[in-house]
Amino acid sequence: MYLKPVAGRRVPDPDKGGALPPEGRNVEPNQYWLRRLADGDVVESNPPQAPKAKTKE
């Protein structure tokens, strides 16, 4: 699941250490992250789209 912290929140990431980055990250859906989601510390989001490569014509 891809999660982002709510604006103004710093959410610790116990798996990777440090905090969940503001742009979000894929995380394993476990009890910790489901609780953060239920508490409103994070929101579920879509991962950023990679820019499409331009084709040479």
C-alpha positions as CSV (number, residue, x, y, z in Angstrom):
1,M,0.0,0.0,0.0
2,Y,1.2,3.5,-0.8
3,L,0.9,6.0,2.1
4,K,1.7,9.7,2.6
5,P,1.8,11.5,5.9
6,V,-0.9,14.1,6.5
7,A,0.3,17.7,6.1
8,G,2.2,18.8,9.2
9,R,2.7,15.3,10.6
10,R,6.0,13.5,11.0
11,V,5.3,9.7,11.0
12,P,8.1,7.3,12.1
13,D,8.8,4.4,9.7
14,P,9.9,1.5,11.9
15,D,10.8,-0.7,8.9
16,K,13.2,1.7,7.1
17,G,14.1,4.0,10.1
18,G,13.5,7.8,10.1
19,A,10.2,9.2,9.0
20,L,7.8,8.5,6.2
21,P,8.8,11.0,3.5
22,P,6.3,13.8,2.6
23,E,5.9,12.3,-1.0
24,G,5.0,9.0,0.5
25,R,6.3,5.4,0.1
26,N,5.1,1.9,-0.4
27,V,4.8,0.1,2.9
28,E,3.7,-3.4,4.0
29,P,0.1,-3.4,5.2
30,N,0.7,-4.4,8.8
31,Q,-0.9,-3.5,12.1
32,Y,1.3,-0.5,12.6
33,W,0.4,1.2,9.3
34,L,-3.2,0.2,9.5
35,R,-3.3,1.9,12.9
36,R,-1.6,5.1,11.5
37,L,-4.3,5.1,8.8
38,A,-7.1,4.6,11.3
39,D,-5.7,7.4,13.5
40,G,-5.5,9.8,10.5
41,D,-1.7,10.2,10.6
42,V,-1.4,9.0,7.0
43,V,-3.6,8.8,3.9
44,E,-3.6,6.2,1.2
45,S,-2.5,7.5,-2.1
46,N,-1.3,6.5,-5.6
47,P,2.4,6.4,-6.3
48,P,3.7,9.2,-8.5
49,Q,3.6,8.5,-12.2
50,A,7.0,8.1,-13.9
51,P,7.3,10.7,-16.7
52,K,6.7,9.1,-20.1
53,A,9.6,9.0,-22.5
54,K,9.4,11.2,-25.5
55,T,9.5,9.3,-28.8
56,K,11.8,10.5,-31.5
57,E,10.0,11.0,-34.8
